[in-house]
Amino acid sequence: MDIETYNQIYSNLESIDDVKSLAMQFSQPIGTIHSILNQKTVTKVKRNFSKIKNKSLRHLRQWKKGKSIVEISRRNDIPATLMVSMLLKEMGIPKKGFIRNLDEQPDGRLKKEVMEAMESDYFFSPKAHEIHAEKGEMGESILAEWLTERGLTYRSEDDLRNQGFTKTPDFLLDEELDVDGVKVSWIESKALFGDEKEHEYYIKKQFREYEDIYGIGMIVYWYGYIDTVSYNGNIIKDYTFFGENRELIEELLNFRTYW
């Protein structure tokens, strides 16, 4: 995706309600727009969380006066699950125990509104985290099938851990693979959109070490990436590179974007 298109999408993307219309306007998969919104939401939370958290007692007073958790979270432009965490802490209720055992909590306003809050949160709720993990597994499955179809063998992340490796790409190839004239030794699968911040984060966290240990690799941002990102000659691809697995890719690009 060119940077101009990305900037237009980013600036016009404010809520989950914008995803479908912007996907149609810019001829992008729904999952790509959803991933960009996820990243914009995370950036906004990092910028504003402390300020909002400092007012958590005020938020609790508003809730006691009758405002719903979802309403308070929207007024403060913060994901509803994070507002739940703030309010539970102010109430002296352990968040993890309450949310993990939500079905066992006594019926009442708090339980009802916590359920509504998490159901409305497409990025920070437990369900959102579960779906993100499923997307990651789907991307790795598509790559595993793609490699197997080409008769290529590899060691998976689990294989490498079992062999005592501490730096473990998703796929370490037993033989180098030629991609666009570049020989790659490892592949890393990311079920997200590769913007500059995400890419720089993973360069520092993973890619630099993979390159130092294993050589040149291929990074797959399944939901696309800004065409200005690069890293030391390593190959970067997205869903468009794996055309023959179109049905599986379509499932990934549209997987539970809404519920």
C-alpha positions in Angstrom: 0.0 0.0 0.0 1.4 3.4 -0.9 1.9 5.9 1.9 -0.7 8.4 0.5 -3.4 5.8 0.5 -2.4 4.6 4.0 -2.6 8.2 5.3 -6.0 8.8 3.8 -7.3 5.5 5.4 -5.7 6.3 8.7 -7.0 9.8 9.0 -10.6 8.8 8.1 -10.7 5.7 10.3 -12.3 6.5 13.6 -14.4 3.5 14.7 -15.4 0.0 13.7 -18.3 1.5 11.8 -15.9 3.0 9.3 -14.2 -0.3 8.3 -16.6 -1.6 5.6 -17.1 1.7 3.9 -13.3 2.5 3.8 -12.6 -1.1 2.6 -14.9 -0.5 -0.4 -13.7 3.0 -1.0 -10.0 2.0 -1.2 -10.6 -1.5 -2.6 -8.9 -3.1 0.4 -9.8 -6.3 2.3 -11.9 -5.7 5.4 -9.2 -7.3 7.5 -6.6 -4.8 6.3 -8.7 -1.8 7.4 -9.6 -3.6 10.7 -5.9 -4.2 11.4 -5.0 -0.5 10.7 -7.8 0.5 13.1 -6.5 -1.8 15.7 -3.0 -0.2 15.4 -4.5 3.3 15.6 -6.5 2.3 18.6 -3.4 1.0 20.4 -1.5 4.1 19.6 -4.3 6.3 21.0 -4.5 4.2 24.2 -0.7 4.5 24.7 -1.0 8.3 24.4 -4.1 8.8 26.6 -4.3 5.9 29.0 -2.5 7.5 32.0 -4.5 10.7 31.8 -7.8 8.7 31.7 -6.7 6.4 34.4 -5.9 9.3 36.7 -9.7 10.1 36.5 -10.8 6.6 37.4 -12.5 7.7 40.6 -14.5 10.2 38.7 -15.5 7.5 36.2 -16.7 5.4 39.1 -18.8 8.2 40.4 -20.4 8.6 36.9 -21.1 4.9 36.8 -22.8 5.0 40.3 -24.9 7.9 39.0 -26.3 5.7 36.2 -24.0 6.1 33.2 -23.1 2.8 31.6 -19.6 1.5 31.3 -19.9 1.6 27.5 -21.1 5.2 27.6 -18.2 6.3 29.9 -15.6 4.5 27.7 -17.0 6.2 24.6 -17.0 9.7 26.2 -13.3 9.1 27.1 -12.4 7.5 23.7 -11.0 4.4 25.3 -11.7 0.7 24.7 -14.5 -0.5 27.0 -12.5 -3.4 28.4 -9.9 -1.0 29.7 -12.6 1.1 31.3 -13.9 -2.1 33.0 -10.4 -2.7 34.4 -10.3 0.9 35.8 -13.7 0.6 37.4 -13.1 -2.8 38.9 -9.9 -1.6 40.5 -11.6 1.4 42.0 -14.2 -1.0 43.4 -11.5 -3.2 44.9 -12.5 -6.1 42.7 -9.7 -8.3 41.2 -10.1 -7.9 37.4 -8.7 -11.2 36.3 -10.8 -13.3 38.7 -14.0 -11.3 37.9 -13.6 -11.5 34.1 -12.4 -15.1 34.0 -15.3 -16.2 36.1 -17.9 -13.8 34.7 -20.5 -16.5 34.2 -20.3 -17.3 37.9 -20.7 -13.7 39.1 -24.1 -12.8 40.6 -26.6 -11.3 38.1 -26.9 -7.6 38.3 -26.0 -4.3 36.8 -22.2 -4.7 37.0 -22.1 -8.2 35.5 -24.5 -7.1 32.7 -22.5 -4.0 31.8 -19.1 -5.7 31.9 -20.5 -8.3 29.5 -21.8 -5.5 27.2 -18.5 -3.6 27.4 -16.4 -6.6 26.4 -18.8 -7.5 23.6 -18.5 -4.0 22.2 -14.6 -4.0 22.3 -13.1 -5.4 19.1 -9.5 -4.9 20.1 -8.8 -5.2 23.9 -11.4 -7.7 25.0 -10.6 -11.4 25.8 -12.5 -12.4 22.7 -10.5 -10.0 20.6 -7.2 -11.4 21.9 -8.5 -15.0 21.2 -9.4 -14.0 17.6 -6.1 -12.4 17.0 -4.3 -15.6 18.2 -6.5 -17.6 15.8 -5.6 -15.3 12.9 -1.9 -15.9 13.7 -2.4 -19.7 13.6 -4.3 -19.4 10.3 -1.5 -17.4 8.7 1.1 -20.0 9.9 -1.1 -22.8 8.6 -1.3 -21.2 5.1 2.5 -20.8 5.1 3.0 -24.4 6.2 0.8 -25.7 3.4 2.5 -23.4 0.9 5.9 -24.8 1.8 4.7 -28.4 1.8 3.2 -28.0 -1.6 6.7 -27.0 -2.8 8.3 -29.9 -1.2 10.2 -27.7 1.2 11.0 -28.9 4.7 11.5 -26.7 7.7 11.7 -26.6 11.5 8.8 -24.8 13.2 9.0 -22.5 16.2 8.1 -25.4 18.5 10.8 -27.6 16.9 13.4 -25.0 17.4 12.4 -24.4 21.1 12.6 -28.2 21.7 16.1 -28.2 20.2 17.2 -25.5 22.7 17.0 -22.4 20.4 15.9 -19.2 22.1 15.5 -17.1 18.9 12.8 -18.8 16.9 11.2 -17.7 13.6 8.0 -19.3 12.6 9.8 -21.4 9.9 13.5 -22.1 9.7 14.0 -23.7 6.2 16.2 -26.7 5.8 17.2 -25.4 2.4 17.3 -21.8 1.2 14.2 -20.7 -0.8 14.6 -18.3 -3.8 12.1 -15.5 -3.6 12.5 -12.7 -6.2 16.1 -13.7 -6.7 16.9 -13.6 -3.0 17.8 -16.7 -1.0 15.8 -16.8 2.3 16.5 -19.1 5.2 13.6 -18.2 7.5 10.0 -17.0 7.3 8.1 -15.0 9.9 4.3 -14.8 9.7 2.5 -11.7 11.1 -1.3 -11.6 11.0 -1.4 -7.8 11.0 -0.7 -4.7 8.8 2.9 -3.7 8.5 3.1 0.0 9.3 6.3 1.8 10.2 5.8 1.5 13.9 4.9 -2.2 13.8 7.8 -3.0 11.5 10.4 -1.1 13.6 9.1 -2.8 16.7 9.6 -6.3 15.2 13.0 -5.4 13.7 14.2 -4.6 17.2 12.3 -7.5 18.9 12.8 -10.3 16.3 14.0 -9.7 12.8 17.5 -8.3 13.6 18.3 -11.3 15.8 16.9 -13.7 13.2 19.1 -12.2 10.5 22.2 -12.2 12.7 21.7 -15.9 13.5 20.1 -17.4 10.4 20.8 -14.9 7.5 18.2 -13.3 5.2 14.6 -14.1 5.7 11.0 -13.4 4.5 8.5 -11.4 6.5 4.8 -11.9 5.7 2.4 -9.2 6.8 -0.8 -11.0 5.8 -2.9 -7.8 5.9 -0.6 -5.8 3.8 2.1 -3.2 4.5 3.3 0.3 3.6 5.5 0.0 0.6 8.2 2.2 2.2 9.1 -0.4 4.9 12.2 -2.5 4.3 14.9 -4.2 6.2 18.5 -5.0 5.1 17.4 -6.8 1.9 15.0 -9.2 3.7 12.0 -10.0 1.6 8.6 -8.5 2.7 5.3 -10.0 1.3 1.6 -9.9 2.0 -1.5 -12.0 1.0 -1.2 -11.1 -2.6 2.0 -13.2 -3.0 0.1 -16.4 -2.1 -2.5 -16.4 -4.8 -3.0 -20.2 -5.2 -4.3 -20.5 -1.7 -7.0 -18.0 -2.4 -9.8 -19.6 -0.4 -7.8 -19.9 2.8 -6.4 -16.4 2.4 -9.9 -15.0 1.9 -11.0 -16.7 5.1 -8.1 -15.1 6.9 -8.7 -11.6 5.5 -12.3 -11.7 6.6 -12.0 -13.9 9.7 -14.4 -12.7 12.5 -13.8 -9.0 11.8 -17.2 -8.5 13.4 -19.1 -10.7 15.9 
